[in-house]
Amino acid sequence: MQPIKGLYAVTPDFADTTALVAKVETVLVAGARLLQYRNKTADTATGRAQATALSVLCRRHGAILIINDDVSLALAVDADGVHIGADDTALAVAREQLGRTKIIGVSCYDDLQLARTAAGQGADYIAFGSFYASSIKPGAVRAPLSILSAARGLSVPMVAIGGITLANAGELIAAGADAVAVISALFSVSDAAAATRGFCRVFGAQHA
């Protein structure tokens, strides 16, 4: 399994499965190797269809597919793992259902103690944020950059999320983020391929 690092593309709420798959393929071809399927507006049938299509696509391009919130959907499409938040399936329950080989990521918001607990319980990565104002979650709690350096001793990959752009990704990586989760700056721009390559270059420059 590839490590959790680099650009972490997160899908927007696209109702059109064909359009979603086309946009995601553009991002994968341009270099993204980590994708989270997240659609808060899709009905069950649409969610299943989209996740199934993305599972096939990610395998074709050698990318990791993580399903947001839904352990049963992750199992149904044989995704590589699941991302859970405070109101979702408990980590221990998700692990029991998914097994040891699947990836489980946990949202820790601005809470270092929550991150310590998740790491101690076997989370494969922890996510902090929102670091910046986000159009996707305008009311999200804001996390300080300092939480990334404070969490470095937990020995699990850290994902930064929330309002991330090419202009601010570098400071998150410098502060300790192993991956940056991006929605709008990839999927709401005119040239998703160029944006993807830009994020990949930011990681390359930081780790050169």
Backbone as CSV, one residue per row, in Angstrom:
resi,resn,N_x,N_y,N_z,CA_x,CA_y,CA_z,C_x,C_y,C_z
1,MET,0.840,-1.200,0.000,0.000,0.000,0.000,0.876,1.252,0.000
2,GLN,0.536,2.212,-0.829,1.286,3.456,-0.865,1.089,4.219,0.447
3,PRO,2.098,4.991,0.845,1.948,5.800,2.061,0.981,6.952,1.842
4,ILE,0.445,7.475,2.952,-0.440,8.633,2.874,0.443,9.874,2.826
5,LYS,0.646,10.382,1.642,1.476,11.572,1.496,1.170,12.259,0.170
6,GLY,1.490,13.551,0.119,1.295,14.303,-1.107,-0.102,14.872,-1.242
7,LEU,-0.518,15.059,-2.480,-1.836,15.608,-2.766,-2.918,14.570,-2.479
8,TYR,-3.897,14.973,-1.694,-5.032,14.105,-1.328,-6.273,14.756,-1.937
9,ALA,-6.663,14.283,-3.105,-7.812,14.853,-3.813,-9.107,14.360,-3.174
10,VAL,-10.036,15.270,-2.930,-11.327,14.941,-2.330,-12.419,15.394,-3.283
11,THR,-13.330,14.498,-3.622,-14.327,14.810,-4.637,-15.367,15.813,-4.143
12,PRO,-15.879,16.625,-5.045,-16.983,17.533,-4.729,-18.321,16.812,-4.865
13,ASP,-19.392,17.506,-4.549,-20.742,16.923,-4.631,-21.265,16.996,-6.069
14,PHE,-20.720,16.173,-6.946,-21.186,16.109,-8.326,-22.344,15.117,-8.423
15,ALA,-23.452,15.538,-8.989,-24.566,14.619,-9.216,-24.346,13.769,-10.464
16,ASP,-23.610,14.319,-11.425,-23.367,13.669,-12.708,-22.160,12.735,-12.578
17,THR,-22.419,11.444,-12.558,-21.338,10.472,-12.371,-20.339,10.522,-13.511
18,THR,-20.796,10.668,-14.731,-19.888,10.724,-15.881,-18.951,11.918,-15.765
19,ALA,-19.496,13.073,-15.384,-18.671,14.272,-15.229,-17.672,14.110,-14.082
20,LEU,-18.117,13.489,-12.994,-17.235,13.272,-11.851,-16.068,12.375,-12.238
21,VAL,-16.357,11.269,-12.892,-15.306,10.332,-13.282,-14.316,10.997,-14.235
22,ALA,-14.813,11.779,-15.172,-13.932,12.461,-16.118,-13.000,13.440,-15.406
23,LYS,-13.548,14.187,-14.447,-12.747,15.164,-13.709,-11.712,14.461,-12.842
24,VAL,-12.127,13.401,-12.178,-11.192,12.666,-11.335,-10.088,12.037,-12.179
25,GLU,-10.435,11.501,-13.342,-9.403,10.901,-14.188,-8.374,11.946,-14.613
26,THR,-8.826,13.151,-14.888,-7.903,14.232,-15.225,-6.899,14.450,-14.101
27,VAL,-7.390,14.455,-12.873,-6.542,14.676,-11.702,-5.573,13.509,-11.496
28,LEU,-6.048,12.282,-11.689,-5.185,11.117,-11.517,-4.115,11.056,-12.606
29,VAL,-4.486,11.325,-13.822,-3.516,11.322,-14.922,-2.432,12.365,-14.678
30,ALA,-2.820,13.478,-14.062,-1.865,14.571,-13.803,-0.958,14.302,-12.610
31,GLY,-1.229,13.223,-11.857,-0.278,12.858,-10.813,-0.815,12.558,-9.439
32,ALA,-2.096,12.814,-9.168,-2.654,12.497,-7.849,-2.709,10.986,-7.664
33,ARG,-2.341,10.521,-6.473,-2.361,9.087,-6.192,-3.160,8.756,-4.939
34,LEU,-3.912,9.715,-4.461,-4.705,9.533,-3.250,-6.020,10.273,-3.432
35,LEU,-7.137,9.539,-3.376,-8.452,10.114,-3.643,-9.434,9.724,-2.554
36,GLN,-10.208,10.701,-2.091,-11.316,10.406,-1.184,-12.629,10.692,-1.907
37,TYR,-13.504,9.680,-1.905,-14.839,9.903,-2.443,-15.712,10.462,-1.337
38,ARG,-16.186,11.679,-1.556,-17.033,12.369,-0.591,-18.166,13.044,-1.364
39,ASN,-19.382,12.639,-1.108,-20.537,13.276,-1.731,-21.655,13.316,-0.706
40,LYS,-21.893,14.488,-0.135,-22.865,14.633,0.943,-24.297,14.783,0.440
41,THR,-24.487,14.859,-0.884,-25.822,15.072,-1.426,-26.350,13.876,-2.228
42,ALA,-25.509,12.893,-2.488,-25.919,11.767,-3.324,-26.850,10.815,-2.575
43,ASP,-27.839,10.267,-3.278,-28.654,9.219,-2.682,-27.850,7.915,-2.699
44,THR,-28.404,6.877,-2.102,-27.664,5.622,-1.936,-27.240,5.018,-3.273
45,ALA,-28.150,5.019,-4.235,-27.844,4.421,-5.534,-26.758,5.200,-6.268
46,THR,-26.852,6.527,-6.228,-25.844,7.358,-6.887,-24.493,7.193,-6.216
47,GLY,-24.493,7.179,-4.889,-23.248,6.994,-4.162,-22.573,5.676,-4.504
48,ARG,-23.359,4.642,-4.580,-22.819,3.319,-4.923,-22.253,3.319,-6.345
49,ALA,-22.991,3.924,-7.269,-22.533,3.966,-8.661,-21.249,4.775,-8.795
50,GLN,-21.199,5.913,-8.127,-20.009,6.754,-8.218,-18.810,6.088,-7.564
51,ALA,-19.002,5.519,-6.390,-17.895,4.860,-5.697,-17.379,3.671,-6.489
52,THR,-18.280,2.925,-7.106,-17.872,1.780,-7.924,-17.032,2.238,-9.112
53,ALA,-17.485,3.280,-9.782,-16.743,3.800,-10.936,-15.369,4.326,-10.525
54,LEU,-15.321,4.993,-9.390,-14.047,5.542,-8.929,-13.100,4.442,-8.460
55,SER,-13.642,3.361,-7.922,-12.811,2.235,-7.534,-12.101,1.639,-8.745
56,VAL,-12.840,1.453,-9.818,-12.255,0.947,-11.061,-11.189,1.909,-11.576
57,LEU,-11.501,3.184,-11.546,-10.592,4.214,-12.053,-9.301,4.261,-11.239
58,CYS,-9.429,4.217,-9.928,-8.236,4.283,-9.080,-7.346,3.070,-9.286
59,ARG,-7.924,1.908,-9.446,-7.109,0.728,-9.722,-6.365,0.870,-11.042
60,ARG,-7.036,1.425,-12.023,-6.405,1.596,-13.337,-5.194,2.510,-13.252
61,HIS,-5.265,3.504,-12.370,-4.183,4.492,-12.291,-3.274,4.278,-11.080
62,GLY,-3.451,3.179,-10.372,-2.586,2.897,-9.239,-2.763,3.861,-8.088
63,ALA,-3.987,4.334,-7.875,-4.271,5.312,-6.828,-5.037,4.668,-5.671
64,ILE,-4.874,5.242,-4.498,-5.593,4.801,-3.300,-6.975,5.456,-3.287
65,LEU,-8.000,4.672,-2.983,-9.351,5.205,-2.848,-9.831,5.064,-1.408
66,ILE,-10.177,6.194,-0.814,-10.733,6.244,0.529,-12.181,6.721,0.424
67,ILE,-13.073,6.088,1.155,-14.478,6.483,1.172,-14.752,7.314,2.416
68,ASN,-15.397,8.441,2.254,-15.728,9.308,3.376,-16.927,8.749,4.145
69,ASP,-16.744,8.567,5.435,-17.827,8.268,6.388,-18.426,6.868,6.332
70,ASP,-18.502,6.254,5.177,-19.371,5.101,4.967,-18.586,3.785,4.887
71,VAL,-18.501,3.076,5.999,-17.754,1.822,6.038,-18.399,0.773,5.131
72,SER,-19.719,0.698,5.142,-20.397,-0.314,4.324,-20.158,-0.077,2.837
73,LEU,-20.122,1.187,2.427,-19.835,1.495,1.024,-18.394,1.149,0.688
74,ALA,-17.485,1.434,1.590,-16.079,1.088,1.365,-15.927,-0.418,1.164
75,LEU,-16.642,-1.199,1.963,-16.603,-2.646,1.812,-17.238,-3.091,0.497
76,ALA,-18.346,-2.454,0.142,-19.092,-2.855,-1.056,-18.280,-2.683,-2.331
77,VAL,-17.465,-1.633,-2.394,-16.700,-1.369,-3.613,-15.235,-1.774,-3.470
78,ASP,-14.914,-2.427,-2.348,-13.543,-2.866,-2.059,-12.560,-1.695,-2.166
79,ALA,-12.930,-0.581,-1.527,-12.040,0.572,-1.478,-10.842,0.259,-0.587
80,ASP,-9.840,1.119,-0.647,-8.630,0.899,0.150,-8.814,1.294,1.607
81,GLY,-9.875,2.048,1.896,-10.090,2.429,3.278,-11.227,3.402,3.433
82,VAL,-11.317,3.979,4.623,-12.410,4.880,4.965,-11.871,6.029,5.796
83,HIS,-12.539,7.174,5.687,-12.216,8.334,6.521,-13.424,8.609,7.412
84,ILE,-13.190,8.688,8.723,-14.296,8.872,9.656,-14.121,10.144,10.470
85,GLY,-15.255,10.738,10.831,-15.265,11.949,11.643,-15.887,11.681,13.000
86,ALA,-16.107,12.752,13.732,-16.589,12.639,15.109,-17.951,11.976,15.206
87,ASP,-18.795,12.142,14.195,-20.156,11.619,14.250,-20.340,10.330,13.455
88,ASP,-19.237,9.728,13.031,-19.311,8.542,12.188,-19.026,7.274,13.001
89,THR,-18.848,6.175,12.309,-18.533,4.892,12.937,-17.288,5.013,13.807
90,ALA,-17.322,4.427,14.994,-16.159,4.453,15.877,-14.987,3.724,15.225
91,LEU,-13.774,4.191,15.528,-12.578,3.611,14.927,-12.489,2.107,15.175
92,ALA,-12.740,1.674,16.398,-12.636,0.245,16.716,-13.640,-0.575,15.916
93,VAL,-14.841,-0.039,15.722,-15.869,-0.737,14.957,-15.483,-0.782,13.477
94,ALA,-14.996,0.340,12.961,-14.565,0.380,11.566,-13.442,-0.612,11.316
95,ARG,-12.501,-0.698,12.262,-11.391,-1.637,12.100,-11.884,-3.083,12.112
96,GLU,-12.815,-3.375,12.981,-13.361,-4.734,13.047,-14.048,-5.104,11.734
97,GLN,-14.735,-4.133,11.145,-15.468,-4.407,9.914,-14.547,-4.472,8.695
98,LEU,-13.526,-3.617,8.679,-12.670,-3.500,7.503,-11.467,-4.444,7.530
99,GLY,-11.032,-4.829,8.727,-9.839,-5.666,8.835,-8.575,-4.833,8.967
100,ARG,-7.457,-5.521,9.133,-6.192,-4.837,9.433,-5.544,-4.223,8.213
101,THR,-5.895,-4.681,7.027,-5.164,-4.229,5.842,-5.716,-2.946,5.236
102,LYS,-6.899,-2.537,5.641,-7.496,-1.333,5.081,-7.038,-0.087,5.846
103,ILE,-7.069,1.040,5.162,-6.664,2.321,5.734,-7.845,2.957,6.456
104,ILE,-7.601,3.454,7.661,-8.617,4.225,8.366,-8.015,5.563,8.769
105,GLY,-8.612,6.637,8.265,-8.209,7.989,8.640,-9.253,8.605,9.548
106,VAL,-8.811,9.475,10.441,-9.708,10.056,11.434,-9.582,11.577,11.453
107,SER,-10.709,12.263,11.363,-10.725,13.719,11.503,-10.529,14.091,12.966
108,CYS,-9.547,14.957,13.223,-9.251,15.379,14.593,-9.425,16.890,14.781
109,TYR,-9.819,17.587,13.724,-10.199,19.004,13.795,-9.061,19.847,14.375
110,ASP,-9.251,20.430,15.550,-8.190,21.198,16.203,-7.827,20.576,17.546
111,ASP,-8.056,19.270,17.670,-7.988,18.585,18.959,-6.804,17.624,19.008
112,LEU,-5.729,18.041,19.667,-4.535,17.210,19.749,-4.783,15.940,20.555
113,GLN,-5.597,16.031,21.588,-5.879,14.846,22.390,-6.670,13.803,21.591
114,LEU,-7.578,14.275,20.783,-8.319,13.364,19.909,-7.364,12.660,18.954
115,ALA,-6.376,13.400,18.468,-5.377,12.809,17.575,-4.550,11.760,18.307
116,ARG,-4.166,12.058,19.538,-3.402,11.075,20.324,-4.214,9.790,20.518
117,THR,-5.495,9.961,20.822,-6.362,8.805,21.030,-6.501,7.987,19.746
118,ALA,-6.723,8.665,18.630,-6.878,7.978,17.351,-5.606,7.230,16.973
119,ALA,-4.468,7.877,17.156,-3.193,7.220,16.847,-2.991,6.002,17.737
120,GLY,-3.332,6.143,19.014,-3.184,5.041,19.950,-4.096,3.868,19.641
121,GLN,-5.227,4.162,19.014,-6.182,3.115,18.669,-5.928,2.507,17.292
122,GLY,-4.878,2.966,16.624,-4.499,2.341,15.371,-4.931,3.041,14.103
123,ALA,-5.259,4.335,14.180,-5.577,5.073,12.954,-4.361,5.069,12.026
124,ASP,-4.613,4.970,10.735,-3.522,4.972,9.754,-3.090,6.375,9.375
125,TYR,-3.968,7.336,9.567,-3.586,8.744,9.463,-4.581,9.571,10.257
126,ILE,-4.157,10.784,10.606,-5.032,11.719,11.294,-5.126,12.985,10.453
127,ALA,-6.281,13.632,10.525,-6.500,14.844,9.732,-6.845,16.005,10.654
128,PHE,-6.195,17.131,10.414,-6.471,18.360,11.148,-7.033,19.419,10.207
129,GLY,-7.847,20.309,10.725,-8.377,21.418,9.960,-9.835,21.667,10.349
130,SER,-10.310,22.788,9.909,-9.915,23.578,8.759,-8.818,24.596,9.119
131,PHE,-7.780,24.636,8.286,-6.702,25.579,8.530,-7.011,26.970,7.981
132,TYR,-7.819,27.031,6.941,-8.173,28.308,6.325,-9.679,28.319,6.078
133,ALA,-10.203,29.474,5.756,-11.623,29.588,5.454,-11.974,28.663,4.291
134,SER,-13.058,27.911,4.458,-13.430,26.919,3.465,-14.847,27.161,2.969
135,SER,-15.001,27.171,1.649,-16.337,27.328,1.072,-17.145,26.046,1.223
136,ILE,-16.469,24.904,1.385,-17.156,23.626,1.544,-17.758,23.510,2.940
137,LYS,-16.981,23.944,3.952,-17.448,23.922,5.337,-17.181,25.289,5.970
138,PRO,-18.007,26.280,5.640,-17.740,27.648,6.116,-17.771,27.788,7.631
139,GLY,-18.480,26.900,8.329,-18.554,26.992,9.777,-17.593,26.086,10.507
140,ALA,-16.659,25.472,9.784,-15.752,24.510,10.398,-14.831,25.184,11.410
141,VAL,-14.514,24.446,12.473,-13.572,24.941,13.471,-12.208,25.141,12.816
142,ARG,-11.510,26.196,13.210,-10.204,26.491,12.619,-9.091,25.901,13.471
143,ALA,-8.135,25.278,12.833,-6.986,24.681,13.513,-5.749,25.544,13.281
144,PRO,-4.896,25.695,14.286,-3.670,26.478,14.122,-2.568,25.644,13.471
145,LEU,-1.661,26.290,12.754,-0.530,25.582,12.163,0.273,24.836,13.214
146,SER,0.326,25.384,14.408,1.149,24.795,15.463,0.726,23.385,15.833
147,ILE,-0.511,23.004,15.536,-0.961,21.661,15.902,-0.216,20.596,15.098
148,LEU,0.246,20.956,13.900,0.991,20.005,13.080,2.343,19.679,13.703
149,SER,3.033,20.684,14.155,4.322,20.430,14.801,4.125,19.720,16.136
150,ALA,3.059,20.068,16.837,2.787,19.431,18.132,2.465,17.953,17.987
151,ALA,1.926,17.561,16.839,1.501,16.175,16.637,2.551,15.312,15.948
152,ARG,3.701,15.878,15.661,4.716,15.121,14.925,5.164,13.857,15.648
153,GLY,5.130,13.858,16.970,5.585,12.707,17.731,4.626,11.531,17.728
154,LEU,3.472,11.690,17.094,2.479,10.610,17.105,2.805,9.495,16.118
155,SER,3.734,9.746,15.222,4.236,8.715,14.300,3.180,8.141,13.371
156,VAL,2.174,8.947,13.031,1.240,8.576,11.973,1.173,9.747,10.992
157,PRO,0.906,9.483,9.724,0.814,10.574,8.753,-0.259,11.589,9.148
158,MET,0.023,12.863,8.858,-0.915,13.941,9.155,-1.408,14.567,7.861
159,VAL,-2.718,14.693,7.769,-3.355,15.316,6.607,-3.928,16.663,7.034
160,ALA,-3.631,17.693,6.275,-4.204,19.018,6.515,-5.367,19.233,5.563
161,ILE,-6.429,19.873,6.067,-7.622,20.084,5.244,-8.226,21.455,5.540
162,GLY,-8.948,21.981,4.572,-9.715,23.207,4.796,-9.151,24.437,4.125
163,GLY,-9.726,24.819,2.994,-9.342,26.053,2.323,-7.949,26.037,1.728
164,ILE,-7.445,24.872,1.399,-6.059,24.760,0.937,-5.959,25.091,-0.547
165,THR,-4.966,25.918,-0.868,-4.707,26.354,-2.237,-3.225,26.189,-2.540
166,LEU,-2.861,26.433,-3.775,-1.450,26.394,-4.135,-0.654,27.450,-3.381
167,ALA,-1.319,28.537,-3.016,-0.626,29.623,-2.326,-0.297,29.302,-0.872
168,ASN,-1.096,28.455,-0.223,-0.853,28.203,1.203,-0.422,26.776,1.518
169,ALA,-0.407,25.884,0.532,-0.046,24.487,0.797,1.368,24.355,1.338
170,GLY,2.265,25.175,0.844,3.668,25.074,1.239,3.890,25.267,2.721
171,GLU,3.157,26.198,3.329,3.381,26.427,4.753,2.832,25.285,5.605
172,LEU,1.822,24.599,5.121,1.303,23.427,5.826,2.309,22.277,5.767
173,ILE,2.901,22.081,4.610,3.906,21.028,4.459,5.119,21.343,5.328
174,ALA,5.534,22.603,5.326,6.676,23.004,6.143,6.392,22.806,7.629
175,ALA,5.132,22.965,8.021,4.758,22.806,9.429,4.650,21.343,9.845
176,GLY,4.616,20.426,8.859,4.591,19.011,9.203,3.550,18.167,8.512
177,ALA,2.690,18.763,7.697,1.662,17.971,7.013,2.302,17.016,6.003
178,ASP,1.883,15.761,6.070,2.355,14.779,5.100,1.529,14.810,3.821
179,ALA,0.284,15.268,3.946,-0.619,15.339,2.798,-1.533,16.543,2.973
180,VAL,-2.019,17.079,1.858,-3.007,18.160,1.908,-4.242,17.711,1.150
181,ALA,-5.393,17.796,1.817,-6.663,17.397,1.217,-7.290,18.610,0.528
182,VAL,-7.605,18.449,-0.741,-8.030,19.580,-1.562,-9.289,19.225,-2.343
183,ILE,-10.264,20.118,-2.281,-11.484,19.946,-3.084,-11.572,21.063,-4.128
184,SER,-11.915,22.263,-3.666,-12.216,23.365,-4.591,-11.032,23.744,-5.471
185,ALA,-9.823,23.754,-4.915,-8.654,24.184,-5.679,-8.256,23.177,-6.753
186,LEU,-8.916,22.023,-6.766,-8.727,21.049,-7.842,-9.942,20.973,-8.747
187,PHE,-11.128,20.882,-8.142,-12.324,20.556,-8.909,-13.182,21.749,-9.283
188,SER,-12.847,22.925,-8.771,-13.609,24.124,-9.128,-12.777,25.105,-9.943
189,VAL,-11.702,24.609,-10.538,-10.848,25.457,-11.367,-10.976,25.031,-12.821
190,SER,-10.575,25.902,-13.718,-10.744,25.622,-15.142,-9.776,24.560,-15.652
191,ASP,-8.613,24.441,-15.019,-7.602,23.491,-15.472,-7.181,22.602,-14.300
192,ALA,-7.915,21.512,-14.092,-7.644,20.620,-12.967,-6.287,19.941,-13.098
193,ALA,-5.875,19.656,-14.321,-4.584,19.004,-14.527,-3.443,19.918,-14.089
194,ALA,-3.523,21.187,-14.472,-2.479,22.143,-14.089,-2.446,22.329,-12.576
195,ALA,-3.619,22.382,-11.961,-3.682,22.526,-10.506,-3.053,21.317,-9.823
196,THR,-3.351,20.130,-10.325,-2.786,18.901,-9.759,-1.271,18.922,-9.849
197,ARG,-0.758,19.253,-11.014,0.701,19.304,-11.192,1.318,20.352,-10.279
198,GLY,0.594,21.446,-10.065,1.083,22.488,-9.175,1.234,21.999,-7.745
199,PHE,0.231,21.295,-7.249,0.317,20.747,-5.888,1.450,19.712,-5.791
200,CYS,1.585,18.895,-6.790,2.671,17.912,-6.777,4.032,18.595,-6.757
201,ARG,4.166,19.698,-7.468,5.428,20.443,-7.461,5.707,21.045,-6.094
202,VAL,4.659,21.519,-5.412,4.855,22.082,-4.081,5.449,21.022,-3.147
203,PHE,4.949,19.810,-3.216,5.501,18.743,-2.380,6.939,18.424,-2.805
204,GLY,7.185,18.418,-4.096,8.543,18.145,-4.563,9.541,19.193,-4.099
205,ALA,9.104,20.455,-4.115,9.989,21.539,-3.698,10.276,21.476,-2.200
206,GLN,9.260,21.125,-1.420,9.427,21.062,0.021,10.345,19.918,0.445
207,HIS,10.342,18.840,-0.346,11.113,17.663,0.052,12.376,17.477,-0.794
208,ALA,12.711,18.505,-1.572,13.932,18.418,-2.419,15.186,18.450,-1.550
